[in-house]
Amino acid sequence: MQHYGYAAEAARIRAKFMDVVLRDFRETGALYEKYKSCGSRNVSKDLKFGYTTNEPGFGWTNGVMLELLSMDAAGR
């Protein structure tokens, strides 16, 4: 989004996602595979494909958070 002229929207979504993940990390000490847009990792009842549980320590979430934290630190 940022690369297509929607920097403000991208920043808002980035901040919201990071807030959800970091708030949950403070509570549980883990990052999970999936999060709801409403701010919850309680997605098990909504899963229709793949894992039947919301897996902790999932790689893509870890990688995305590292990139977003790096972007924040660099002021991007």
Residue, then its C-alpha position, 0 to 999 in steps of 0.5 A: m500500500q505504501h508503494y502505491g500512494y497509500a502511506a497513511e493507510a499502510a501506517r494505520i494498518r501496520a500500527k494496528f497489527m503490531d499493537v494486536v501482536l505485541r499486546d498478545f505477546r505481553e500476555t502469552g509470551a508467544l507469537y501466533e500464526k493467525y490473528k483476527s482483525c478485531g484484535s484476537r488470536n482466538v481463531s480456532k473455531d474459525l479455522k477451515f483449512g490447514y492446522t486445526t489450532n492456532e500455532p505458537g511461534f509460527g515463522w511468518t508472523n515472526g518475520v513480519m513483526l521483525e520487518l515491521l519493527s525494523m520499519d518503525a525503527a527506521g522511520r519508514 
